[in-house]
Amino acid sequence: MTTSPHVPGTGAGPVSTAFNDLDLLLLDRTADALTAYSGRPVMAETGSTDGVAWAVFGIPLGDEEALAEDDVVWQMGGPGTRALGNAGGLAPRPDDIYECRLLWVIQVSGEPGERYLKLDPAGDVVAWSDTLTELLPFGEGTHEEAPWPEDDD
């Protein structure tokens, strides 16, 4: 393997813990694809905590929507939010905040072999990869079940 200070995970120099432009494009498209696939709005946003980038995906809760015991509620939107995709077609104003059922989080790591971490709603790491598409539904080679509860209509 060639060692380069500019290629993540090659052992030379610090590895960026930020999403790059291609990552953000994939995350944008994933949010929109989830909305189209599910027929429900799926919101996504990105941020950073202690210099570590993350992207969160959630479904806005209905007024009378019941939550399962293990559901996690995440507030999405509001001032300073970096929204991904088209906000599930909701067209929120900059100060709108939505209570959402958390689907999952993608976090950027500086570890070789673990550039991206996928966390479940409880905050547990459930998958990791050097390739973002391996952790996203609709990515190459993925055949995941829908990441939201199925309706029993």
C-alpha positions in Angstrom: 0.0 0.0 0.0 1.2 3.5 -0.8 1.5 5.8 2.1 0.3 9.4 1.6 -0.5 12.2 3.9 -3.5 13.1 1.7 -5.2 9.7 1.6 -7.2 8.7 4.7 -6.2 5.5 6.4 -2.8 5.1 4.7 -0.9 5.6 7.9 0.7 9.0 7.2 -0.5 12.2 8.8 -3.7 12.9 10.6 -7.0 11.6 9.1 -9.8 14.2 8.6 -12.8 13.6 10.8 -15.0 15.7 8.5 -17.4 14.7 5.7 -16.0 15.6 2.2 -18.2 17.0 -0.6 -18.9 13.5 -2.0 -20.0 12.3 1.4 -22.4 15.2 1.8 -23.8 14.5 -1.7 -24.4 10.8 -0.8 -26.0 11.8 2.5 -28.3 14.3 0.7 -29.4 11.7 -1.8 -29.9 9.1 0.9 -32.3 11.4 2.8 -34.3 12.1 -0.4 -34.3 8.4 -1.5 -35.6 7.3 2.0 -38.4 9.9 1.7 -39.3 8.6 -1.8 -39.0 4.9 -0.8 -41.0 5.2 2.4 -43.6 7.7 1.4 -42.9 9.5 4.6 -40.7 12.6 5.2 -37.2 11.7 6.3 -35.1 14.6 7.6 -31.3 14.6 7.8 -28.8 17.0 9.1 -25.1 17.2 9.8 -23.1 18.8 12.5 -20.0 18.4 14.6 -19.3 17.7 18.3 -15.8 18.1 19.7 -14.5 18.3 16.1 -16.1 15.0 15.0 -18.6 15.2 12.2 -21.9 13.3 12.3 -25.1 13.1 10.2 -28.4 12.1 11.7 -31.5 10.7 10.0 -35.0 10.9 11.5 -38.7 10.8 10.8 -40.8 13.7 12.1 -43.4 12.6 14.6 -47.1 13.1 14.0 -49.2 15.0 16.6 -50.6 11.8 18.2 -47.9 9.3 17.1 -47.2 6.7 19.7 -43.6 5.8 20.3 -42.2 2.4 21.1 -40.3 2.0 24.4 -36.9 1.9 22.6 -37.6 4.8 20.2 -35.3 7.8 20.6 -36.6 11.3 19.9 -34.1 13.8 18.3 -34.9 17.5 17.7 -34.0 18.4 14.1 -33.9 21.8 12.5 -33.6 25.2 14.0 -31.1 28.0 13.6 -27.7 27.0 12.3 -28.8 23.6 11.1 -27.0 22.1 8.1 -29.9 20.2 6.5 -29.3 17.4 4.1 -31.6 16.6 1.2 -35.0 18.3 0.8 -36.2 17.8 4.4 -38.7 15.2 3.3 -40.6 17.8 1.3 -41.6 19.7 4.5 -40.0 23.1 3.5 -39.1 24.1 7.1 -38.3 27.7 7.9 -34.8 28.3 9.4 -36.2 28.4 13.0 -38.5 25.4 12.7 -37.7 22.5 15.0 -39.1 19.0 14.5 -39.4 16.2 17.0 -38.2 13.1 15.1 -37.8 9.4 15.7 -34.1 8.8 15.3 -33.3 6.3 12.6 -29.5 6.2 12.8 -26.3 8.4 12.9 -23.2 8.2 10.7 -20.1 9.5 12.4 -16.7 10.2 10.9 -13.8 8.5 12.7 -10.1 8.9 12.3 -9.3 5.2 12.6 -8.1 3.2 9.7 -10.7 0.6 8.6 -13.3 2.6 10.5 -13.5 6.0 8.7 -17.3 5.9 9.0 -19.3 4.5 12.0 -23.0 3.8 11.9 -24.7 4.2 15.3 -28.2 2.9 16.2 -30.7 5.1 18.1 -29.2 3.9 21.4 -25.8 5.3 20.4 -24.2 1.9 19.9 -21.9 1.3 16.9 -23.6 -1.3 14.7 -21.4 -1.1 11.6 -18.2 0.5 10.4 -16.4 0.9 7.1 -13.9 2.9 5.1 -16.6 3.4 2.5 -19.7 5.4 3.3 -21.9 3.7 0.7 -21.5 0.4 2.6 -23.3 1.9 5.6 -26.2 3.6 3.7 -29.4 2.0 2.4 -29.5 2.0 -1.4 -25.7 2.0 -1.5 -23.8 -0.5 -3.8 -24.1 -4.0 -2.5 -26.6 -3.2 0.3 -29.9 -5.1 0.7 -31.1 -3.8 4.1 -34.6 -3.8 5.4 -36.3 -0.4 5.7 -34.7 1.4 8.7 -38.1 2.5 10.1 -41.0 0.5 11.6 -43.2 -1.1 9.0 -47.0 -0.2 9.2 -49.3 -3.2 9.7 -52.0 -1.8 7.4 
